Amino acid sequence: MIPLAVWEAPVRRAPSTLRRWPPIGLTTTNLDLVTPRRQQILGIAAELFAARGFHGVSVAELGSACGISGPALYKHFESKDAMLAEMLVSISETLLSQGRRRVESADGPRAALEALVEWHIEFAIDHRALIVVQDRDWSSLPDEARERVRSLQRAYVDVWADQVRLLDPAITPEAARTRAHVLFGLLNSTPHSGRLPDPQLHDVLREMAHGALGLS
């Protein structure tokens, strides 16, 4: 998920029939600012998209799962594409804003990396469905939303890479970004590593991430 290999992924143009989501709506979304009902709908949609894929879920099915008619969803979202856009842009914004916040309140790069690890593990355990949706359905985003997610994820990678280099200045910028991506691959494994209870899984992921970062 989050971010994934979209860092260097080539731009994929959406089919001309795909409804485009206005960019103005992409600059104001944040999970903390979404109304409770919209957040509930997004949560239900994420579970359905994760289980069956974005294209495998109809508007009618989304409405039924939310306890409303399919057309009633349009009171909350312009389209199913808009729902996916808000879902994935919001999580990217949240990851970046909270990551920056953790770094700003940390005492030095070691503490900052420890805080980033804790934050990302918390997110990955609490939002498994979003990880699956991000991984599988990112290419289904409208153009503007996809580029917004790409930009946010690059910035999030750099938050990590900057702290990696502050801890070890000998590491090149590209190597630092690569380490960040490797760590995301580890931490975003939560949808596929559910054999342990969440608290134990959290401890395992923390131990492995600290080892990879040289924090042990």
ZAMARGU-4260 file (C-alpha; in steps of 0.2 Angstrom, whole numbers, plus 5000, padded with zeros to 4 digits):
<rodrens>
0) 5000/5000/5000 | 5005/5015/5005 | 5015/5020/4998 | 5019/5006/4985 | 5029/5005/4970
5) 5020/5020/4962 | 5036/5030/4967 | 5044/5025/4950 | 5029/5018/4941 | 5025/5024/4924
10) 5010/5035/4922 | 4995/5025/4916 | 4981/5035/4907 | 4963/5031/4912 | 4951/5026/4898
15) 4942/5040/4890 | 4926/5034/4897 | 4932/5035/4915 | 4923/5049/4924 | 4936/5062/4930
20) 4936/5068/4948 | 4939/5087/4950 | 4956/5091/4957 | 4949/5104/4969 | 4941/5090/4979
25) 4957/5081/4981 | 4966/5095/4991 | 4954/5095/5005 | 4951/5077/5009 | 4958/5070/5025
30) 4951/5055/5036 | 4951/5066/5051 | 4939/5079/5042 | 4927/5066/5034 | 4910/5066/5041
35) 4905/5051/5051 | 4893/5045/5038 | 4905/5047/5024 | 4919/5039/5034 | 4907/5024/5037
40) 4903/5023/5019 | 4921/5023/5014 | 4925/5010/5027 | 4912/4999/5020 | 4917/5002/5002
45) 4936/4998/5007 | 4931/4981/5014 | 4920/4977/4998 | 4934/4983/4986 | 4947/4973/4996
50) 4937/4957/4995 | 4931/4958/4977 | 4940/4972/4968 | 4935/4990/4963 | 4927/4984/4947
55) 4919/4969/4956 | 4907/4979/4966 | 4892/4988/4959 | 4885/5005/4966 | 4869/4995/4970
60) 4879/4983/4981 | 4888/4997/4989 | 4872/5005/4993 | 4865/4989/5000 | 4880/4986/5011
65) 4878/5004/5018 | 4859/5002/5021 | 4854/5014/5007 | 4849/5013/4989 | 4863/5013/4976
70) 4857/5030/4969 | 4857/5037/4987 | 4876/5035/4987 | 4876/5050/4975 | 4871/5061/4989
75) 4888/5058/4997 | 4899/5054/4982 | 4899/5060/4964 | 4902/5043/4958 | 4911/5026/4963
80) 4927/5033/4955 | 4925/5048/4966 | 4923/5037/4981 | 4939/5027/4977 | 4948/5044/4974
85) 4943/5051/4991 | 4948/5035/4999 | 4965/5033/4992 | 4970/5052/4992 | 4964/5053/5010
90) 4974/5039/5017 | 4990/5046/5008 | 4986/5063/5015 | 4984/5056/5032 | 5000/5046/5031
95) 5010/5061/5026 | 5003/5073/5039 | 5004/5061/5053 | 5022/5056/5048 | 5028/5074/5048
100) 5019/5077/5064 | 5028/5062/5072 | 5045/5068/5065 | 5043/5086/5071 | 5039/5080/5089
105) 5054/5068/5090 | 5071/5071/5098 | 5083/5067/5084 | 5083/5055/5069 | 5083/5039/5079
110) 5068/5044/5089 | 5060/5051/5073 | 5062/5034/5064 | 5056/5025/5079 | 5040/5036/5079
115) 5038/5033/5060 | 5039/5015/5062 | 5026/5015/5076 | 5014/5026/5066 | 5015/5015/5050
120) 5012/4999/5060 | 4997/5006/5068 | 4990/5012/5052 | 4994/4995/5043 | 4986/4985/5057
125) 4970/4996/5058 | 4968/4998/5039 | 4972/4981/5031 | 4958/4983/5018 | 4965/5000/5012
130) 4982/4992/5010 | 4974/4979/4998 | 4964/4992/4989 | 4979/5003/4987 | 4989/4989/4980
135) 4976/4982/4968 | 4966/4997/4963 | 4978/5011/4962 | 4978/5010/4943 | 4959/5013/4943
140) 4960/5030/4950 | 4956/5045/4939 | 4971/5054/4932 | 4970/5069/4944 | 4968/5058/4959
145) 4982/5046/4954 | 4994/5060/4952 | 4989/5067/4969 | 4992/5050/4977 | 5009/5049/4968
150) 5014/5066/4974 | 5009/5063/4992 | 5017/5046/4993 | 5034/5053/4986 | 5033/5066/5000
155) 5030/5052/5013 | 5045/5042/5006 | 5056/5058/5008 | 5050/5060/5026 | 5057/5043/5030
160) 5072/5045/5018 | 5077/5061/5026 | 5078/5054/5044 | 5088/5038/5037 | 5101/5050/5030
165) 5102/5061/5046 | 5105/5045/5056 | 5118/5039/5043 | 5124/5053/5032 | 5135/5041/5021
170) 5119/5034/5014 | 5114/5041/4997 | 5097/5049/4994 | 5092/5035/4982 | 5098/5021/4994
175) 5088/5030/5008 | 5072/5030/4998 | 5075/5012/4993 | 5076/5007/5012 | 5060/5016/5014
180) 5051/5006/5001 | 5058/4990/5007 | 5052/4994/5025 | 5035/4998/5017 | 5034/4981/5009
185) 5037/4974/5026 | 5025/4984/5036 | 5012/4983/5023 | 5011/4964/5024 | 4998/4965/5037
190) 4984/4959/5026 | 4994/4943/5023 | 5002/4940/5040 | 4986/4938/5051 | 4992/4922/5061
195) 4997/4932/5076 | 4985/4943/5087 | 4988/4961/5082 | 4998/4966/5098 | 5010/4952/5094
200) 5011/4956/5076 | 5014/4974/5080 | 5029/4969/5091 | 5036/4957/5077 | 5035/4971/5064
205) 5043/4984/5076 | 5057/4972/5079 | 5060/4968/5061 | 5059/4987/5056 | 5071/4992/5069
210) 5083/4979/5063 | 5082/4984/5045 | 5085/5002/5050 | 5099/4999/5062 | 5089/5004/5077
215) 5091/4988/5087
</rodrens>
